[in-house]
């Protein structure tokens, strides 16, 4: 995985710890989850699928390129 400097705040980095560098905007590097653009939908959906399959429900600061609907509620705390 390519090392890069996250453009997102350090508190948000826990949401994308498993993601590497995706693209850069104005000198700021982003993972696919935090990249602020609608041109990432296919790659974004793959990343979301990986997170959900891993039981990772941390979406802190994630930039959603389109509305997303989950088929059932989920919780990292099991509520």
PyMOL Python script that loads the backbone (N, CA, C, O; Angstrom):
from pymol import cmd

cmd.read_pdbstr("""\
ATOM      1  N   UNK A   1       0.849  -1.181   0.000  1.00  0.00           N
ATOM      2  CA  UNK A   1       0.000   0.000   0.000  1.00  0.00           C
ATOM      3  C   UNK A   1       0.891   1.239   0.000  1.00  0.00           C
ATOM      4  O   UNK A   1       1.874   1.305   0.738  1.00  0.00           O
ATOM      5  N   UNK A   2       0.553   2.188  -0.804  1.00  0.00           N
ATOM      6  CA  UNK A   2       1.316   3.421  -0.948  1.00  0.00           C
ATOM      7  C   UNK A   2       1.120   4.316   0.270  1.00  0.00           C
ATOM      8  O   UNK A   2      -0.011   4.579   0.677  1.00  0.00           O
ATOM      9  N   UNK A   3       2.221   4.782   0.848  1.00  0.00           N
ATOM     10  CA  UNK A   3       2.142   5.717   1.965  1.00  0.00           C
ATOM     11  C   UNK A   3       1.820   7.107   1.423  1.00  0.00           C
ATOM     12  O   UNK A   3       2.382   7.534   0.415  1.00  0.00           O
ATOM     13  N   UNK A   4       0.916   7.804   2.098  1.00  0.00           N
ATOM     14  CA  UNK A   4       0.585   9.157   1.682  1.00  0.00           C
ATOM     15  C   UNK A   4       0.155   9.962   2.883  1.00  0.00           C
ATOM     16  O   UNK A   4      -0.146   9.405   3.939  1.00  0.00           O
ATOM     17  N   UNK A   5       0.125  11.269   2.727  1.00  0.00           N
ATOM     18  CA  UNK A   5      -0.303  12.167   3.791  1.00  0.00           C
ATOM     19  C   UNK A   5      -1.784  12.427   3.622  1.00  0.00           C
ATOM     20  O   UNK A   5      -2.214  12.975   2.607  1.00  0.00           O
ATOM     21  N   UNK A   6      -2.563  12.037   4.611  1.00  0.00           N
ATOM     22  CA  UNK A   6      -4.012  12.208   4.556  1.00  0.00           C
ATOM     23  C   UNK A   6      -4.394  13.682   4.533  1.00  0.00           C
ATOM     24  O   UNK A   6      -3.822  14.485   5.270  1.00  0.00           O
ATOM     25  N   UNK A   7      -5.349  14.035   3.698  1.00  0.00           N
ATOM     26  CA  UNK A   7      -5.862  15.406   3.672  1.00  0.00           C
ATOM     27  C   UNK A   7      -6.939  15.580   4.734  1.00  0.00           C
ATOM     28  O   UNK A   7      -7.215  16.700   5.164  1.00  0.00           O
ATOM     29  N   UNK A   8      -7.553  14.468   5.159  1.00  0.00           N
ATOM     30  CA  UNK A   8      -8.627  14.563   6.151  1.00  0.00           C
ATOM     31  C   UNK A   8      -8.020  14.732   7.545  1.00  0.00           C
ATOM     32  O   UNK A   8      -6.845  14.436   7.763  1.00  0.00           O
ATOM     33  N   UNK A   9      -8.818  15.200   8.459  1.00  0.00           N
ATOM     34  CA  UNK A   9      -8.384  15.386   9.836  1.00  0.00           C
ATOM     35  C   UNK A   9      -8.000  14.035  10.431  1.00  0.00           C
ATOM     36  O   UNK A   9      -8.561  13.005  10.055  1.00  0.00           O
ATOM     37  N   UNK A  10      -7.056  14.040  11.348  1.00  0.00           N
ATOM     38  CA  UNK A  10      -6.571  12.786  11.915  1.00  0.00           C
ATOM     39  C   UNK A  10      -7.680  11.982  12.583  1.00  0.00           C
ATOM     40  O   UNK A  10      -7.622  10.752  12.580  1.00  0.00           O
ATOM     41  N   UNK A  11      -8.684  12.637  13.153  1.00  0.00           N
ATOM     42  CA  UNK A  11      -9.776  11.917  13.807  1.00  0.00           C
ATOM     43  C   UNK A  11     -10.600  11.122  12.794  1.00  0.00           C
ATOM     44  O   UNK A  11     -11.218  10.119  13.151  1.00  0.00           O
ATOM     45  N   UNK A  12     -10.614  11.560  11.545  1.00  0.00           N
ATOM     46  CA  UNK A  12     -11.387  10.875  10.507  1.00  0.00           C
ATOM     47  C   UNK A  12     -10.602   9.726   9.872  1.00  0.00           C
ATOM     48  O   UNK A  12     -11.187   8.875   9.202  1.00  0.00           O
ATOM     49  N   UNK A  13      -9.295   9.695  10.076  1.00  0.00           N
ATOM     50  CA  UNK A  13      -8.461   8.695   9.428  1.00  0.00           C
ATOM     51  C   UNK A  13      -8.801   7.274   9.858  1.00  0.00           C
ATOM     52  O   UNK A  13      -8.524   6.333   9.115  1.00  0.00           O
ATOM     53  N   UNK A  14      -9.385   7.093  11.017  1.00  0.00           N
ATOM     54  CA  UNK A  14      -9.731   5.746  11.452  1.00  0.00           C
ATOM     55  C   UNK A  14     -10.774   5.114  10.533  1.00  0.00           C
ATOM     56  O   UNK A  14     -10.870   3.888  10.463  1.00  0.00           O
ATOM     57  N   UNK A  15     -11.544   5.920   9.838  1.00  0.00           N
ATOM     58  CA  UNK A  15     -12.557   5.402   8.910  1.00  0.00           C
ATOM     59  C   UNK A  15     -11.928   4.852   7.646  1.00  0.00           C
ATOM     60  O   UNK A  15     -12.543   4.040   6.955  1.00  0.00           O
ATOM     61  N   UNK A  16     -10.726   5.274   7.334  1.00  0.00           N
ATOM     62  CA  UNK A  16     -10.108   4.841   6.075  1.00  0.00           C
ATOM     63  C   UNK A  16      -8.757   4.183   6.278  1.00  0.00           C
ATOM     64  O   UNK A  16      -7.934   4.165   5.363  1.00  0.00           O
ATOM     65  N   UNK A  17      -8.518   3.647   7.454  1.00  0.00           N
ATOM     66  CA  UNK A  17      -7.218   3.050   7.767  1.00  0.00           C
ATOM     67  C   UNK A  17      -6.823   1.952   6.787  1.00  0.00           C
ATOM     68  O   UNK A  17      -5.635   1.760   6.528  1.00  0.00           O
ATOM     69  N   UNK A  18      -7.787   1.238   6.244  1.00  0.00           N
ATOM     70  CA  UNK A  18      -7.477   0.138   5.321  1.00  0.00           C
ATOM     71  C   UNK A  18      -7.345   0.610   3.871  1.00  0.00           C
ATOM     72  O   UNK A  18      -6.978  -0.178   2.999  1.00  0.00           O
ATOM     73  N   UNK A  19      -7.633   1.855   3.611  1.00  0.00           N
ATOM     74  CA  UNK A  19      -7.577   2.384   2.248  1.00  0.00           C
ATOM     75  C   UNK A  19      -6.260   3.116   2.002  1.00  0.00           C
ATOM     76  O   UNK A  19      -5.727   3.771   2.897  1.00  0.00           O
ATOM     77  N   UNK A  20      -5.761   3.002   0.820  1.00  0.00           N
ATOM     78  CA  UNK A  20      -4.552   3.714   0.435  1.00  0.00           C
ATOM     79  C   UNK A  20      -4.884   4.982  -0.315  1.00  0.00           C
ATOM     80  O   UNK A  20      -6.039   5.404  -0.378  1.00  0.00           O
ATOM     81  N   UNK A  21      -3.857   5.581  -0.881  1.00  0.00           N
ATOM     82  CA  UNK A  21      -4.015   6.792  -1.663  1.00  0.00           C
ATOM     83  C   UNK A  21      -4.923   6.521  -2.859  1.00  0.00           C
ATOM     84  O   UNK A  21      -4.786   5.503  -3.537  1.00  0.00           O
ATOM     85  N   UNK A  22      -5.853   7.445  -3.111  1.00  0.00           N
ATOM     86  CA  UNK A  22      -6.770   7.321  -4.239  1.00  0.00           C
ATOM     87  C   UNK A  22      -6.483   8.389  -5.295  1.00  0.00           C
ATOM     88  O   UNK A  22      -6.061   8.078  -6.409  1.00  0.00           O
ATOM     89  N   UNK A  23      -6.717   9.648  -4.932  1.00  0.00           N
ATOM     90  CA  UNK A  23      -6.484  10.755  -5.867  1.00  0.00           C
ATOM     91  C   UNK A  23      -6.112  12.006  -5.086  1.00  0.00           C
ATOM     92  O   UNK A  23      -6.220  12.063  -3.861  1.00  0.00           O
ATOM     93  N   UNK A  24      -5.677  12.991  -5.831  1.00  0.00           N
ATOM     94  CA  UNK A  24      -5.246  14.259  -5.251  1.00  0.00           C
ATOM     95  C   UNK A  24      -6.045  15.407  -5.859  1.00  0.00           C
ATOM     96  O   UNK A  24      -6.332  15.412  -7.056  1.00  0.00           O
ATOM     97  N   UNK A  25      -6.399  16.377  -5.021  1.00  0.00           N
ATOM     98  CA  UNK A  25      -7.051  17.607  -5.469  1.00  0.00           C
ATOM     99  C   UNK A  25      -6.290  18.766  -4.843  1.00  0.00           C
ATOM    100  O   UNK A  25      -6.120  18.829  -3.625  1.00  0.00           O
ATOM    101  N   UNK A  26      -5.841  19.669  -5.679  1.00  0.00           N
ATOM    102  CA  UNK A  26      -5.149  20.879  -5.217  1.00  0.00           C
ATOM    103  C   UNK A  26      -4.048  20.569  -4.205  1.00  0.00           C
ATOM    104  O   UNK A  26      -3.912  21.256  -3.193  1.00  0.00           O
ATOM    105  N   UNK A  27      -3.264  19.524  -4.489  1.00  0.00           N
ATOM    106  CA  UNK A  27      -2.142  19.169  -3.627  1.00  0.00           C
ATOM    107  C   UNK A  27      -2.510  18.395  -2.379  1.00  0.00           C
ATOM    108  O   UNK A  27      -1.634  18.071  -1.577  1.00  0.00           O
ATOM    109  N   UNK A  28      -3.786  18.090  -2.194  1.00  0.00           N
ATOM    110  CA  UNK A  28      -4.230  17.332  -1.009  1.00  0.00           C
ATOM    111  C   UNK A  28      -4.556  15.906  -1.440  1.00  0.00           C
ATOM    112  O   UNK A  28      -5.289  15.691  -2.405  1.00  0.00           O
ATOM    113  N   UNK A  29      -4.011  14.951  -0.727  1.00  0.00           N
ATOM    114  CA  UNK A  29      -4.177  13.540  -1.070  1.00  0.00           C
ATOM    115  C   UNK A  29      -5.303  12.914  -0.262  1.00  0.00           C
ATOM    116  O   UNK A  29      -5.451  13.173   0.932  1.00  0.00           O
ATOM    117  N   UNK A  30      -6.095  12.084  -0.938  1.00  0.00           N
ATOM    118  CA  UNK A  30      -7.257  11.474  -0.311  1.00  0.00           C
ATOM    119  C   UNK A  30      -7.314   9.974  -0.581  1.00  0.00           C
ATOM    120  O   UNK A  30      -6.801   9.495  -1.592  1.00  0.00           O
ATOM    121  N   UNK A  31      -7.935   9.250   0.324  1.00  0.00           N
ATOM    122  CA  UNK A  31      -8.346   7.879   0.051  1.00  0.00           C
ATOM    123  C   UNK A  31      -9.690   7.978  -0.678  1.00  0.00           C
ATOM    124  O   UNK A  31     -10.279   9.056  -0.753  1.00  0.00           O
ATOM    125  N   UNK A  32     -10.167   6.865  -1.206  1.00  0.00           N
ATOM    126  CA  UNK A  32     -11.428   6.885  -1.956  1.00  0.00           C
ATOM    127  C   UNK A  32     -12.613   7.284  -1.071  1.00  0.00           C
ATOM    128  O   UNK A  32     -13.573   7.878  -1.562  1.00  0.00           O
ATOM    129  N   UNK A  33     -12.558   6.967   0.210  1.00  0.00           N
ATOM    130  CA  UNK A  33     -13.687   7.273   1.095  1.00  0.00           C
ATOM    131  C   UNK A  33     -13.829   8.765   1.377  1.00  0.00           C
ATOM    132  O   UNK A  33     -14.941   9.254   1.574  1.00  0.00           O
ATOM    133  N   UNK A  34     -12.722   9.485   1.399  1.00  0.00           N
ATOM    134  CA  UNK A  34     -12.770  10.908   1.719  1.00  0.00           C
ATOM    135  C   UNK A  34     -12.589  11.818   0.506  1.00  0.00           C
ATOM    136  O   UNK A  34     -12.689  13.038   0.631  1.00  0.00           O
ATOM    137  N   UNK A  35     -12.328  11.249  -0.646  1.00  0.00           N
ATOM    138  CA  UNK A  35     -12.144  12.036  -1.864  1.00  0.00           C
ATOM    139  C   UNK A  35     -13.456  12.738  -2.213  1.00  0.00           C
ATOM    140  O   UNK A  35     -14.465  12.069  -2.436  1.00  0.00           O
ATOM    141  N   UNK A  36     -13.462  14.078  -2.264  1.00  0.00           N
ATOM    142  CA  UNK A  36     -14.715  14.824  -2.457  1.00  0.00           C
ATOM    143  C   UNK A  36     -15.101  15.026  -3.923  1.00  0.00           C
ATOM    144  O   UNK A  36     -14.951  16.119  -4.470  1.00  0.00           O
ATOM    145  N   UNK A  37     -15.596  13.963  -4.545  1.00  0.00           N
ATOM    146  CA  UNK A  37     -15.997  14.059  -5.947  1.00  0.00           C
ATOM    147  C   UNK A  37     -16.978  12.940  -6.286  1.00  0.00           C
ATOM    148  O   UNK A  37     -16.937  11.860  -5.697  1.00  0.00           O
ATOM    149  N   UNK A  38     -17.851  13.216  -7.235  1.00  0.00           N
ATOM    150  CA  UNK A  38     -18.824  12.204  -7.654  1.00  0.00           C
ATOM    151  C   UNK A  38     -18.250  11.250  -8.696  1.00  0.00           C
ATOM    152  O   UNK A  38     -18.925  10.293  -9.078  1.00  0.00           O
ATOM    153  N   UNK A  39     -17.032  11.478  -9.165  1.00  0.00           N
ATOM    154  CA  UNK A  39     -16.460  10.609 -10.196  1.00  0.00           C
ATOM    155  C   UNK A  39     -15.858   9.316  -9.633  1.00  0.00           C
ATOM    156  O   UNK A  39     -15.158   8.600 -10.349  1.00  0.00           O
ATOM    157  N   UNK A  40     -16.119   9.020  -8.382  1.00  0.00           N
ATOM    158  CA  UNK A  40     -15.536   7.848  -7.727  1.00  0.00           C
ATOM    159  C   UNK A  40     -16.555   6.760  -7.400  1.00  0.00           C
ATOM    160  O   UNK A  40     -16.220   5.834  -6.661  1.00  0.00           O
ATOM    161  N   UNK A  41     -17.753   6.826  -7.901  1.00  0.00           N
ATOM    162  CA  UNK A  41     -18.849   5.968  -7.437  1.00  0.00           C
ATOM    163  C   UNK A  41     -18.496   4.482  -7.465  1.00  0.00           C
ATOM    164  O   UNK A  41     -18.710   3.795  -6.467  1.00  0.00           O
ATOM    165  N   UNK A  42     -17.974   3.973  -8.552  1.00  0.00           N
ATOM    166  CA  UNK A  42     -17.665   2.535  -8.647  1.00  0.00           C
ATOM    167  C   UNK A  42     -16.602   2.134  -7.611  1.00  0.00           C
ATOM    168  O   UNK A  42     -16.771   1.149  -6.892  1.00  0.00           O
ATOM    169  N   UNK A  43     -15.516   2.899  -7.542  1.00  0.00           N
ATOM    170  CA  UNK A  43     -14.458   2.606  -6.576  1.00  0.00           C
ATOM    171  C   UNK A  43     -14.954   2.776  -5.146  1.00  0.00           C
ATOM    172  O   UNK A  43     -14.594   1.996  -4.264  1.00  0.00           O
ATOM    173  N   UNK A  44     -15.772   3.785  -4.916  1.00  0.00           N
ATOM    174  CA  UNK A  44     -16.341   4.032  -3.597  1.00  0.00           C
ATOM    175  C   UNK A  44     -17.219   2.862  -3.155  1.00  0.00           C
ATOM    176  O   UNK A  44     -17.125   2.406  -2.015  1.00  0.00           O
ATOM    177  N   UNK A  45     -18.071   2.378  -4.060  1.00  0.00           N
ATOM    178  CA  UNK A  45     -18.946   1.256  -3.721  1.00  0.00           C
ATOM    179  C   UNK A  45     -18.147   0.012  -3.356  1.00  0.00           C
ATOM    180  O   UNK A  45     -18.539  -0.734  -2.459  1.00  0.00           O
ATOM    181  N   UNK A  46     -17.035  -0.217  -4.039  1.00  0.00           N
ATOM    182  CA  UNK A  46     -16.174  -1.351  -3.705  1.00  0.00           C
ATOM    183  C   UNK A  46     -15.574  -1.184  -2.313  1.00  0.00           C
ATOM    184  O   UNK A  46     -15.505  -2.144  -1.546  1.00  0.00           O
ATOM    185  N   UNK A  47     -15.140   0.031  -1.985  1.00  0.00           N
ATOM    186  CA  UNK A  47     -14.566   0.295  -0.665  1.00  0.00           C
ATOM    187  C   UNK A  47     -15.611   0.124   0.434  1.00  0.00           C
ATOM    188  O   UNK A  47     -15.311  -0.434   1.490  1.00  0.00           O
ATOM    189  N   UNK A  48     -16.820   0.593   0.200  1.00  0.00           N
ATOM    190  CA  UNK A  48     -17.902   0.433   1.172  1.00  0.00           C
ATOM    191  C   UNK A  48     -18.214  -1.045   1.370  1.00  0.00           C
ATOM    192  O   UNK A  48     -18.433  -1.484   2.500  1.00  0.00           O
ATOM    193  N   UNK A  49     -18.237  -1.809   0.300  1.00  0.00           N
ATOM    194  CA  UNK A  49     -18.487  -3.253   0.406  1.00  0.00           C
ATOM    195  C   UNK A  49     -17.412  -3.936   1.239  1.00  0.00           C
ATOM    196  O   UNK A  49     -17.720  -4.812   2.047  1.00  0.00           O
ATOM    197  N   UNK A  50     -16.156  -3.547   1.051  1.00  0.00           N
ATOM    198  CA  UNK A  50     -15.065  -4.114   1.853  1.00  0.00           C
ATOM    199  C   UNK A  50     -15.259  -3.791   3.330  1.00  0.00           C
ATOM    200  O   UNK A  50     -15.082  -4.654   4.189  1.00  0.00           O
ATOM    201  N   UNK A  51     -15.628  -2.525   3.625  1.00  0.00           N
ATOM    202  CA  UNK A  51     -15.828  -2.124   5.029  1.00  0.00           C
ATOM    203  C   UNK A  51     -16.955  -2.923   5.669  1.00  0.00           C
ATOM    204  O   UNK A  51     -16.802  -3.437   6.776  1.00  0.00           O
ATOM    205  N   UNK A  52     -18.074  -3.028   4.984  1.00  0.00           N
ATOM    206  CA  UNK A  52     -19.224  -3.732   5.549  1.00  0.00           C
ATOM    207  C   UNK A  52     -18.934  -5.219   5.722  1.00  0.00           C
ATOM    208  O   UNK A  52     -19.339  -5.816   6.719  1.00  0.00           O
ATOM    209  N   UNK A  53     -18.237  -5.821   4.759  1.00  0.00           N
ATOM    210  CA  UNK A  53     -17.880  -7.241   4.855  1.00  0.00           C
ATOM    211  C   UNK A  53     -16.956  -7.498   6.038  1.00  0.00           C
ATOM    212  O   UNK A  53     -16.985  -8.573   6.637  1.00  0.00           O
ATOM    213  N   UNK A  54     -16.142  -6.512   6.367  1.00  0.00           N
ATOM    214  CA  UNK A  54     -15.218  -6.628   7.496  1.00  0.00           C
ATOM    215  C   UNK A  54     -15.876  -6.250   8.826  1.00  0.00           C
ATOM    216  O   UNK A  54     -15.235  -6.314   9.874  1.00  0.00           O
ATOM    217  N   UNK A  55     -17.159  -5.854   8.787  1.00  0.00           N
ATOM    218  CA  UNK A  55     -17.842  -5.428  10.007  1.00  0.00           C
ATOM    219  C   UNK A  55     -17.392  -4.057  10.476  1.00  0.00           C
ATOM    220  O   UNK A  55     -17.531  -3.720  11.652  1.00  0.00           O
ATOM    221  N   UNK A  56     -16.859  -3.276   9.568  1.00  0.00           N
ATOM    222  CA  UNK A  56     -16.371  -1.931   9.878  1.00  0.00           C
ATOM    223  C   UNK A  56     -17.461  -0.924   9.537  1.00  0.00           C
ATOM    224  O   UNK A  56     -17.761  -0.696   8.365  1.00  0.00           O
ATOM    225  N   UNK A  57     -18.050  -0.325  10.565  1.00  0.00           N
ATOM    226  CA  UNK A  57     -19.158   0.604  10.375  1.00  0.00           C
ATOM    227  C   UNK A  57     -18.758   2.043  10.704  1.00  0.00           C
ATOM    228  O   UNK A  57     -19.618   2.874  11.000  1.00  0.00           O
ATOM    229  N   UNK A  58     -17.477   2.335  10.655  1.00  0.00           N
ATOM    230  CA  UNK A  58     -16.960   3.668  10.926  1.00  0.00           C
ATOM    231  C   UNK A  58     -16.990   4.468   9.625  1.00  0.00           C
ATOM    232  O   UNK A  58     -16.213   4.201   8.708  1.00  0.00           O
ATOM    233  N   UNK A  59     -17.875   5.434   9.552  1.00  0.00           N
ATOM    234  CA  UNK A  59     -18.012   6.275   8.367  1.00  0.00           C
ATOM    235  C   UNK A  59     -17.690   7.728   8.686  1.00  0.00           C
ATOM    236  O   UNK A  59     -18.179   8.633   8.010  1.00  0.00           O
ATOM    237  N   UNK A  60     -16.879   7.957   9.701  1.00  0.00           N
ATOM    238  CA  UNK A  60     -16.552   9.306  10.131  1.00  0.00           C
ATOM    239  C   UNK A  60     -15.897  10.096   8.996  1.00  0.00           C
ATOM    240  O   UNK A  60     -14.840   9.715   8.491  1.00  0.00           O
ATOM    241  N   UNK A  61     -16.525  11.177   8.609  1.00  0.00           N
ATOM    242  CA  UNK A  61     -15.987  12.079   7.611  1.00  0.00           C
ATOM    243  C   UNK A  61     -16.038  11.572   6.177  1.00  0.00           C
ATOM    244  O   UNK A  61     -15.510  12.226   5.278  1.00  0.00           O
ATOM    245  N   UNK A  62     -16.660  10.427   5.945  1.00  0.00           N
ATOM    246  CA  UNK A  62     -16.711   9.860   4.598  1.00  0.00           C
ATOM    247  C   UNK A  62     -17.520  10.771   3.686  1.00  0.00           C
ATOM    248  O   UNK A  62     -18.570  11.281   4.078  1.00  0.00           O
ATOM    249  N   UNK A  63     -17.028  10.970   2.474  1.00  0.00           N
ATOM    250  CA  UNK A  63     -17.693  11.815   1.483  1.00  0.00           C
ATOM    251  C   UNK A  63     -18.456  10.899   0.538  1.00  0.00           C
ATOM    252  O   UNK A  63     -17.866  10.260  -0.333  1.00  0.00           O
ATOM    253  N   UNK A  64     -19.773  10.840   0.714  1.00  0.00           N
ATOM    254  CA  UNK A  64     -20.632   9.981  -0.100  1.00  0.00           C
ATOM    255  C   UNK A  64     -20.931  10.675  -1.428  1.00  0.00           C
ATOM    256  O   UNK A  64     -21.433  11.799  -1.427  1.00  0.00           O
ATOM    257  N   UNK A  65     -20.633  10.026  -2.572  1.00  0.00           N
ATOM    258  CA  UNK A  65     -20.839  10.657  -3.868  1.00  0.00           C
ATOM    259  C   UNK A  65     -22.294  10.646  -4.332  1.00  0.00           C
ATOM    260  O   UNK A  65     -22.651  11.330  -5.291  1.00  0.00           O
ATOM    261  N   UNK A  66     -23.123   9.872  -3.651  1.00  0.00           N
ATOM    262  CA  UNK A  66     -24.547   9.758  -3.988  1.00  0.00           C
ATOM    263  C   UNK A  66     -25.265   9.226  -2.756  1.00  0.00           C
ATOM    264  O   UNK A  66     -24.628   8.664  -1.865  1.00  0.00           O
ATOM    265  N   UNK A  67     -26.579   9.396  -2.696  1.00  0.00           N
ATOM    266  CA  UNK A  67     -27.314   8.830  -1.559  1.00  0.00           C
ATOM    267  C   UNK A  67     -27.085   7.319  -1.498  1.00  0.00           C
ATOM    268  O   UNK A  67     -27.001   6.644  -2.524  1.00  0.00           O
ATOM    269  N   UNK A  68     -26.988   6.819  -0.295  1.00  0.00           N
ATOM    270  CA  UNK A  68     -26.794   5.383  -0.104  1.00  0.00           C
ATOM    271  C   UNK A  68     -27.860   4.886   0.866  1.00  0.00           C
ATOM    272  O   UNK A  68     -28.173   5.545   1.857  1.00  0.00           O
ATOM    273  N   UNK A  69     -28.399   3.736   0.570  1.00  0.00           N
ATOM    274  CA  UNK A  69     -29.442   3.159   1.407  1.00  0.00           C
ATOM    275  C   UNK A  69     -29.005   1.769   1.825  1.00  0.00           C
ATOM    276  O   UNK A  69     -28.640   0.945   0.986  1.00  0.00           O
ATOM    277  N   UNK A  70     -29.042   1.510   3.118  1.00  0.00           N
ATOM    278  CA  UNK A  70     -28.675   0.209   3.636  1.00  0.00           C
ATOM    279  C   UNK A  70     -29.947  -0.601   3.820  1.00  0.00           C
ATOM    280  O   UNK A  70     -30.968  -0.069   4.255  1.00  0.00           O
ATOM    281  N   UNK A  71     -29.891  -1.882   3.492  1.00  0.00           N
ATOM    282  CA  UNK A  71     -31.093  -2.720   3.525  1.00  0.00           C
ATOM    283  C   UNK A  71     -31.563  -3.032   4.939  1.00  0.00           C
ATOM    284  O   UNK A  71     -32.733  -3.359   5.140  1.00  0.00           O
ATOM    285  N   UNK A  72     -30.683  -2.938   5.909  1.00  0.00           N
ATOM    286  CA  UNK A  72     -31.079  -3.155   7.290  1.00  0.00           C
ATOM    287  C   UNK A  72     -30.191  -2.313   8.195  1.00  0.00           C
ATOM    288  O   UNK A  72     -29.075  -1.955   7.819  1.00  0.00           O
ATOM    289  N   UNK A  73     -30.682  -2.000   9.377  1.00  0.00           N
ATOM    290  CA  UNK A  73     -29.869  -1.193  10.302  1.00  0.00           C
ATOM    291  C   UNK A  73     -28.669  -1.993  10.773  1.00  0.00           C
ATOM    292  O   UNK A  73     -28.713  -3.223  10.816  1.00  0.00           O
ATOM    293  N   UNK A  74     -27.608  -1.305  11.123  1.00  0.00           N
ATOM    294  CA  UNK A  74     -26.441  -1.960  11.663  1.00  0.00           C
ATOM    295  C   UNK A  74     -25.863  -1.096  12.765  1.00  0.00           C
ATOM    296  O   UNK A  74     -26.140   0.100  12.857  1.00  0.00           O
ATOM    297  N   UNK A  75     -25.065  -1.721  13.588  1.00  0.00           N
ATOM    298  CA  UNK A  75     -24.442  -1.006  14.678  1.00  0.00           C
ATOM    299  C   UNK A  75     -23.153  -1.704  15.060  1.00  0.00           C
ATOM    300  O   UNK A  75     -23.119  -2.929  15.183  1.00  0.00           O
ATOM    301  N   UNK A  76     -22.111  -0.948  15.246  1.00  0.00           N
ATOM    302  CA  UNK A  76     -20.848  -1.509  15.695  1.00  0.00           C
ATOM    303  C   UNK A  76     -20.946  -1.955  17.138  1.00  0.00           C
ATOM    304  O   UNK A  76     -20.080  -2.691  17.611  1.00  0.00           O
ATOM    305  N   UNK A  77     -21.974  -1.532  17.847  1.00  0.00           N
ATOM    306  CA  UNK A  77     -22.142  -1.863  19.243  1.00  0.00           C
ATOM    307  C   UNK A  77     -23.156  -2.961  19.469  1.00  0.00           C
ATOM    308  O   UNK A  77     -23.374  -3.370  20.609  1.00  0.00           O
ATOM    309  N   UNK A  78     -23.780  -3.447  18.411  1.00  0.00           N
ATOM    310  CA  UNK A  78     -24.737  -4.550  18.530  1.00  0.00           C
ATOM    311  C   UNK A  78     -26.072  -4.157  19.105  1.00  0.00           C
ATOM    312  O   UNK A  78     -26.797  -5.027  19.587  1.00  0.00           O
ATOM    313  N   UNK A  79     -26.428  -2.911  19.081  1.00  0.00           N
ATOM    314  CA  UNK A  79     -27.740  -2.473  19.615  1.00  0.00           C
ATOM    315  C   UNK A  79     -28.848  -2.873  18.664  1.00  0.00           C
ATOM    316  O   UNK A  79     -30.018  -2.598  18.929  1.00  0.00           O
TER     317      UNK A  79
END
""", "prot")
cmd.dss("prot")
cmd.show_as("cartoon", "prot")
cmd.util.cbc("prot")
cmd.orient("prot")
